[in-house]
Amino acid sequence: MTPKHPRDVTRREFVETTAAATAAIALPLAHAPSIARGAPQTIRIALIGCGGRGTGAVKDCLTSSENIELVALGDLFPDHLAKCRESLTTMATEDPTLKPKVKVKDSQCFVGFDAYRKVLEGNADLVLLATPPAFRARHLAAAIDAGKHVFMEKPVAVDPQGVHAVMGSAELAAQKGLAIVAGTQRRHDAGYRAAMERIHDGAIGDIVAADVYWNQGGLWMKPREPSWSDAEWQIRNWLYFTWLSGDHIVEQHIHNIDVANWAFGAHPVKAIGVGGRQRRTDPAYGHIFDHFAVEFEYPNGARLRSMCRQQDGTASRVGERFVGTRGTSDGHAVIEGAAPWSWDPQAPKINPYVQEHADLIASIRAGRPLNEGRQVAESTLTAIMGREAAYTGQEVAWDELLNCQQDLVPTEVQFGPMPVPPVAMPGQTILARSWRSA
């Protein structure tokens, strides 16, 4: 989590410094000092953010490859870290191959706002970043500065300031020979990759329209305990606060939006949309929306229809559909039209959540580090553009959003009072807003 630290720069200074450094520094490509090209030695990993997704990511990483060791854990909350360690013990009991890979000493378990710094001071070669998205940009920058390879969960920011910072860190990682892989696991799914290769080769012709969906019921919510401050309550329920999650169009629907950007080979140029808060109206659910519908326009004039919903008792649909001049595709299993194709149902089952880590580690060992930083930053900003179109009720252009002064993450985060921003009101909410007035 982001600490209150006497040497911390402000978030705006941090973003400006990262951008300036990226523009000014032209380092020759160098491989990470801890892992030489083709080296077979053990890769040490560490986890920052020990919630359910982080714990799952550690298991996926340890499962993906041999000669991997987990050496450190860090989280803001002691109970999160304790539960993670308990889960890892259970996993190692159920799968004995994991037991020798878990080598976390008590001295390498850190809690508090500065836990991420203490993890990065250790000897891990690769860090997994799985805290709420608000903290991703700062943790990524610190990891790259420390010379660590990175796996980071999606989304990678909640506002344009964070997106700028991630893009800068991705460029610096490339200069330093460090890998960055994001938790957009469809990019590592065999079916998606096979379909996308065919789509890019013209199997459905030029894409003229597309649909993406993530419609489902509600998610978890933790009732507030009397001892929790405003900040602790919000961080523990991070899904429901835009400054922490980006809202569910960014936090969850980014998966489908990322697939659309992948298919088009570009990001949209503008968006217009609607959304609201019909079912989750209790203050316990913060101030986010529970549904969005957005139309994105791509550089070729094609429109993408995006729909996402988290409402109990409603129809579920998660997926994508692309319409081209020669056919259609669901993006991962079927192409219909002039060049029909379908994924072989008898093909070996490969878990993309594991495969993304296998691809990351293989790239490190081969001395050809993957770098997905910019592509996931662009997909994150695409989702933010959809959110802002719905929040403001205005058409939002890519360049306008990228260059606006929206900054939703507080300069310092510490336990104490933290007012909840009002629910966004189309026609009143403005694009260029800060955490002080969001």
C-alpha positions in Angstrom: 0.0 0.0 0.0 1.1 3.6 -0.4 2.9 4.7 2.7 3.1 8.0 4.6 6.8 8.2 4.3 9.0 11.3 5.1 11.0 10.9 2.0 8.0 10.3 -0.3 7.4 12.8 -3.1 3.8 13.9 -3.8 2.0 11.9 -6.4 2.1 14.7 -8.9 5.8 15.2 -8.4 6.2 11.4 -8.7 4.4 11.4 -12.1 6.2 14.4 -13.4 9.6 13.0 -12.3 8.9 9.6 -13.9 7.9 11.2 -17.2 10.9 13.4 -17.2 13.3 10.6 -16.4 11.8 8.5 -19.2 12.3 11.2 -21.7 15.8 12.1 -20.6 17.4 8.7 -19.9 18.6 6.6 -22.9 20.3 3.6 -21.3 21.6 0.8 -23.4 19.5 -2.4 -23.1 20.9 -4.4 -20.2 19.7 -7.7 -18.8 18.5 -7.7 -15.2 21.6 -8.2 -12.9 20.2 -11.1 -11.0 19.2 -13.3 -13.9 21.7 -13.8 -16.8 20.7 -14.9 -20.3 19.6 -18.5 -20.3 20.5 -18.9 -16.6 19.0 -22.0 -15.0 19.3 -20.8 -11.4 16.4 -20.3 -9.1 14.3 -17.2 -9.5 13.2 -15.8 -6.2 9.7 -14.2 -6.1 7.9 -11.9 -3.6 4.3 -10.9 -3.2 3.1 -7.4 -2.4 -0.6 -7.5 -1.7 -1.6 -10.7 0.1 -5.4 -10.8 -0.6 -7.2 -13.5 -2.5 -5.9 -12.5 -5.9 -2.4 -12.1 -4.7 -2.4 -15.5 -3.0 -3.8 -17.0 -6.1 -1.1 -15.3 -8.3 1.6 -16.7 -6.1 0.2 -20.3 -6.5 0.0 -19.8 -10.2 3.6 -18.5 -10.4 5.0 -21.3 -8.3 3.0 -23.9 -10.3 4.1 -22.5 -13.7 7.8 -23.3 -13.6 10.6 -25.2 -11.8 13.3 -23.5 -9.8 11.0 -20.8 -8.3 11.0 -19.9 -4.7 8.7 -17.5 -2.7 10.9 -15.6 -0.3 8.9 -12.6 0.9 5.4 -11.3 1.6 4.1 -7.8 2.2 0.7 -6.3 2.9 -0.9 -3.4 4.7 -3.0 -5.6 7.0 -1.5 -8.3 9.4 -4.7 -10.4 9.0 -4.2 -10.5 5.2 -0.7 -11.6 5.5 -1.5 -14.3 8.1 -4.3 -15.7 6.0 -2.0 -15.8 2.9 0.5 -17.8 4.9 -2.2 -20.1 6.1 -3.5 -20.6 2.5 0.0 -21.3 1.2 0.5 -24.0 3.9 -2.8 -25.6 2.8 -1.8 -25.4 -0.8 1.5 -27.0 -0.1 -0.3 -29.8 1.8 -2.6 -30.4 -1.1 0.2 -30.2 -3.7 3.5 -31.4 -2.2 5.4 -30.0 -5.2 4.8 -26.5 -3.9 6.1 -27.2 -0.4 9.9 -26.8 -1.2 9.1 -23.7 -3.2 7.6 -21.7 -0.2 10.6 -20.4 1.7 9.3 -17.4 3.5 10.9 -16.7 6.8 9.1 -14.7 9.5 11.8 -12.0 9.1 10.7 -11.6 5.4 7.0 -10.9 6.2 6.2 -7.2 6.3 3.0 -5.3 7.2 2.1 -1.6 7.2 2.1 1.2 4.7 5.9 0.7 4.1 5.7 -3.0 3.6 6.3 -2.7 -0.2 9.5 -0.9 0.4 10.8 -3.5 2.8 10.0 -6.3 0.3 11.8 -4.5 -2.5 14.9 -4.1 -0.3 15.2 -7.9 -0.2 16.7 -10.4 -2.7 13.7 -11.2 -4.8 14.3 -11.2 -8.5 10.6 -11.0 -9.4 7.8 -9.2 -7.5 4.1 -9.8 -7.9 2.0 -6.6 -7.4 -1.6 -7.4 -6.3 -2.7 -4.5 -4.0 -5.7 -2.4 -5.0 -5.1 -0.7 -8.3 -4.7 2.8 -6.8 -1.2 1.8 -5.6 0.0 0.0 -8.8 1.8 2.9 -10.4 3.9 3.8 -7.4 4.7 0.2 -6.6 5.7 -0.5 -10.2 8.0 2.5 -10.3 9.6 1.4 -7.0 10.1 -2.2 -8.3 11.7 -1.1 -11.5 13.9 1.4 -9.6 15.0 -1.6 -7.4 15.9 -3.7 -10.5 13.0 -6.2 -10.1 11.1 -8.0 -12.8 7.3 -7.5 -12.3 4.0 -9.3 -12.6 1.2 -6.8 -11.9 -2.4 -7.4 -11.7 -4.8 -5.4 -13.8 -5.9 -2.7 -13.9 -2.7 -0.7 -13.5 -4.2 2.7 -12.7 -7.4 4.4 -11.8 -6.8 7.8 -13.5 -4.7 9.4 -16.3 -1.9 10.4 -13.8 -1.4 6.7 -12.9 -1.5 5.7 -16.6 1.2 8.2 -17.5 3.3 6.9 -14.6 2.9 3.2 -15.7 3.8 4.1 -19.3 7.0 5.8 -18.0 7.9 2.8 -15.9 7.3 0.5 -18.8 9.8 2.4 -20.9 12.3 2.5 -18.1 11.9 -1.3 -17.6 12.7 -1.8 -21.3 15.8 0.3 -21.0 16.9 -1.7 -18.0 16.1 -5.1 -19.4 13.4 -5.9 -16.9 10.2 -7.8 -17.6 6.7 -6.6 -17.0 3.7 -9.0 -17.5 0.1 -7.9 -16.6 -2.8 -10.0 -15.3 -4.7 -9.8 -18.6 -4.5 -13.5 -18.9 -6.5 -13.8 -22.1 -3.3 -12.6 -23.9 -1.8 -15.9 -22.8 -4.8 -18.2 -23.5 -4.1 -20.6 -26.4 -7.6 -20.2 -27.8 -7.5 -16.4 -27.8 -4.0 -16.4 -29.3 -5.0 -18.8 -32.1 -8.1 -16.8 -32.9 -6.4 -13.4 -32.8 -3.6 -14.6 -35.1 -6.3 -15.5 -37.7 -8.2 -12.3 -37.2 -5.0 -10.3 -37.7 -4.3 -12.3 -40.8 -7.6 -11.2 -42.2 -9.9 -14.2 -41.5 -12.9 -12.0 -40.8 -11.7 -9.1 -43.0 -11.7 -5.6 -41.6 -13.5 -5.3 -38.2 -16.5 -3.0 -38.6 -18.2 -3.6 -35.2 -17.7 -5.4 -32.0 -19.4 -6.2 -28.7 -17.8 -6.9 -25.3 -19.6 -7.9 -22.1 -19.1 -8.5 -18.4 -22.5 -8.9 -16.9 -22.9 -10.7 -13.6 -24.2 -10.5 -10.0 -22.8 -8.6 -7.1 -19.4 -9.2 -5.5 -18.2 -9.4 -1.9 -18.6 -6.6 0.6 -17.1 -6.4 4.2 -19.4 -4.8 6.8 -17.6 -2.0 8.5 -16.2 -2.8 12.0 -16.3 -0.1 14.7 -12.5 0.0 15.0 -12.0 0.8 11.4 -11.2 4.4 10.3 -12.6 5.8 7.1 -9.4 4.9 5.2 -9.2 1.4 6.6 -12.9 0.7 5.7 -12.4 2.0 2.2 -9.2 0.1 1.6 -10.7 -3.2 2.9 -13.7 -2.6 0.6 -11.6 -1.2 -2.2 -13.9 -2.4 -5.0 -16.5 0.2 -4.1 -14.4 3.4 -4.3 -13.3 4.8 -7.6 -9.9 6.1 -6.2 -9.0 2.5 -5.2 -10.5 0.3 -8.0 -11.4 2.6 -10.9 -15.0 1.3 -10.7 -15.9 -2.1 -12.1 -15.7 -1.1 -15.7 -12.0 -0.5 -15.1 -11.3 -3.2 -12.4 -13.2 -6.1 -14.1 -14.4 -5.2 -17.6 -10.9 -4.3 -18.6 -10.4 -8.0 -19.5 -12.9 -7.7 -22.4 -11.9 -4.2 -23.3 -8.3 -5.4 -23.6 -9.4 -8.2 -26.0 -11.1 -5.5 -28.2 -7.9 -3.4 -28.3 -5.9 -6.5 -29.1 -8.3 -7.4 -32.0 -8.3 -3.9 -33.4 -4.6 -3.4 -32.9 -5.3 0.0 -31.5 -7.0 1.9 -28.8 -10.3 3.9 -29.3 -10.2 7.6 -30.1 -13.4 8.6 -28.2 -16.3 7.2 -26.1 -19.8 8.1 -25.1 -21.8 6.2 -22.5 -24.3 5.9 -19.7 -24.3 4.2 -16.4 -25.7 4.4 -12.9 -26.3 2.9 -9.5 -29.7 1.2 -9.2 -29.2 -1.8 -6.9 -26.2 -1.1 -4.8 -27.4 2.1 -3.3 -26.5 1.5 0.3 -23.5 3.6 1.6 -21.8 0.2 2.4 -21.1 0.0 -1.3 -19.2 3.2 -1.5 -20.0 5.4 -4.5 -19.4 3.4 -7.6 -21.9 2.5 -10.3 -23.4 -0.9 -10.8 -23.9 -0.8 -14.5 -22.4 0.9 -17.6 -23.1 0.9 -21.4 -20.5 2.6 -23.5 -19.8 3.1 -27.2 -16.2 3.4 -28.2 -15.0 4.6 -31.6 -11.7 3.2 -33.1 -9.5 5.0 -35.6 -11.0 3.2 -38.5 -14.5 4.4 -37.6 -15.6 1.0 -36.2 -17.7 1.1 -33.1 -17.3 -1.1 -30.0 -20.4 -1.6 -27.8 -19.3 -2.3 -24.2 -21.7 -3.4 -21.5 -21.0 -4.4 -17.9 -23.2 -4.9 -14.9 -23.0 -6.2 -11.3 -26.5 -6.7 -10.2 -27.9 -9.8 -8.4 -30.7 -11.7 -10.1 -29.8 -10.6 -13.6 -28.6 -12.5 -16.7 -24.9 -13.2 -16.9 -22.8 -12.8 -20.0 -19.1 -12.5 -20.3 -17.3 -12.5 -23.6 -16.6 -10.7 -26.9 -17.8 -10.7 -30.5 -16.2 -9.2 -33.6 -17.9 -8.5 -36.9 -15.8 -8.1 -40.0 -16.3 -7.7 -43.7 -15.7 -11.4 -44.3 -17.0 -13.0 -41.1 -17.4 -13.0 -37.4 -15.6 -14.3 -34.3 -16.0 -14.7 -30.6 -12.3 -13.9 -30.3 -11.2 -17.2 -28.8 -13.0 -20.3 -30.1 -14.9 -19.8 -33.3 -14.6 -17.9 -36.7 -17.6 -18.0 -39.1 -17.7 -16.7 -42.6 -15.3 -16.9 -45.5 -12.6 -18.6 -43.5 -14.3 -20.7 -40.9 -12.3 -22.1 -37.9 -12.9 -23.5 -34.5 -10.7 -24.3 -31.5 -10.1 -28.0 -31.1 -12.0 -29.1 -28.0 -9.6 -32.0 -27.6 -6.5 -29.7 -27.4 -4.6 -29.8 -24.1 -6.1 -27.6 -21.5 -3.7 -24.8 -20.5 -4.6 -22.6 -17.6 -4.0 -19.0 -18.8 -3.6 -17.8 -15.2 -0.6 -20.2 -14.9 0.6 -19.7 -18.5 1.1 -15.9 -18.1 3.6 -16.6 -15.3 5.3 -19.4 -17.4 5.7 -17.0 -20.3 7.1 -14.3 -18.0 9.6 -16.6 -16.4 10.7 -18.1 -19.7 11.3 -14.6 -21.1 13.5 -13.7 -18.1 15.5 -16.9 -18.4 15.9 -16.4 -22.2 17.2 -12.9 -21.7 14.3 -11.5 -23.8 12.0 -10.0 -21.1 8.4 -9.5 -22.0 7.1 -6.0 -21.5 3.3 -5.6 -21.5 3.4 -2.3 -19.6 2.2 0.0 -22.3 -0.5 -2.3 -23.7 -2.1 -2.8 -20.4 -1.8 0.9 -19.6 -3.6 1.7 -22.8 -6.4 -0.8 -22.0 -6.7 0.7 -18.6 -7.1 4.2 -20.0 -9.6 2.8 -22.5 -11.7 1.6 -19.6 -11.2 4.9 -17.7 -12.5 6.7 -20.8 -15.6 4.6 -20.8 -16.1 5.3 -17.1 -15.6 9.1 -17.5 -18.1 9.2 -20.5 -20.7 7.7 -18.2 -19.8 9.7 -15.1 -19.7 13.1 -16.9 -22.4 12.4 -19.5 -20.1 13.9 -22.1 -18.2 12.5 -25.2 -14.7 11.9 -24.0 -11.7 11.9 -26.4 -8.5 9.9 -25.8 -6.2 12.8 -26.1 -8.4 15.0 -23.9 -8.4 12.3 -21.2 -4.7 11.5 -21.4 -3.8 15.2 -21.0 -6.4 16.2 -18.4 -5.6 17.0 -14.8 -7.6 14.2 -13.3 -5.9 12.9 -10.2 -8.0 10.6 -7.9 -5.5 9.1 -5.6 -4.7 11.1 -2.4 -1.2 12.4 -2.1 -0.7 10.5 1.2 -2.8 7.6 2.5 -2.9 6.9 6.3 -5.5 5.6 8.6 -7.9 8.3 9.6 -10.8 10.4 8.3 -11.4 10.1 4.5 -14.7 11.4 3.2 -16.5 9.4 0.5 -16.9 11.4 -2.8 -20.4 11.9 -4.0 -21.9 9.5 -6.6 -21.0 10.8 -10.1 -23.8 12.8 -11.7 -23.9 13.1 -15.5 -24.0 16.7 -16.5 -22.5 17.8 -13.3 -19.4 15.7 -12.7 -16.4 17.1 -14.4 -13.5 15.3 -16.1 -10.6 17.3 -14.6 -11.1 16.6 -10.9 -8.8 15.6 -8.0 -9.1 13.4 -5.0 -9.9 16.5 -3.0 -13.1 17.0 -5.0 -13.8 13.6 -6.7 
